[in-house]
Amino acid sequence: MLTQPPPLTTDRANGQPGILETNGDQPPRPVDQPTRVTATRLDAALPDGAAWRGLAQMFGLDTRAAILAVLVDLMVFAGDTFSLETLVPVGIAVAAGLGFIVYKLQRKYQNDDHDSALIKAMIVGLLTAIPVPLTPLVAIPGGIVGLASKFRRK
């Protein structure tokens, strides 16, 4: 069934053509009050999904970043051990480079915001700079959470 468009009228204030309001049931909205727009979140309907996304966002590392962090930490630790800690400045420089790479990976592949990716990269870089193999204790569980979140998205 075809309906007719609302009748055209002339706006009295500036003489421009306008459309007549045809909401007979509701009073017209005052012009000085803006329309409130509310955003709906997809995870609001799925509380379990929201909790999982929050965990993955907080702790999830990209799998490539986790593997790279573990390998680089083991190489830096082995170099520090065999050189009797004389290569610690080199390990600090390598840790800074690793932190930058982890930041870029998190931004691109995990879709982390700037602050989240920076915090994760700084944690990985700091743990790599310490001449003790602590990075696998954080990177491996973080990589598992990141990998699980990738599979859960698909």
FENRADA-V438425 format. One line per field, one symbol per residue. psi: psi as a letter, one per 20 degrees, with the letter a starting at -180 (. if undefined). burial: I if it has 9 or more other C-alpha atoms within 8 Angstrom, else O. A space follows every 10 residues. Layout:
# FENRADA-V438425
psi = ???
burial = ???
This chain:
# FENRADA-V438425
psi = ppqqqqqqrp phgjjqqapp pknhhqqqpq hipqppppqp qhihhnhhhg gghgghhgip qqhhhggggg ggghgggggh ghjljijghg hgghhgghgg ghgggggghi kqrggghggg hhgggghhhp lpmhghhghg hhhgggghhg hhh.
burial = OOOOOOOOOI IOOOOOOOIO OOOOOOOOOO OOOOOOOOOO OOOOOOOOOI OIIOIIIOII IIIOIIIOII OIIIOIIOII OOOOIOIIOO IIOIIIIIII IIIIIIIOOI OIOOOIIIOI IIOIIIIIIO IOIIIIOIII OIIIIIIOIO OOOO
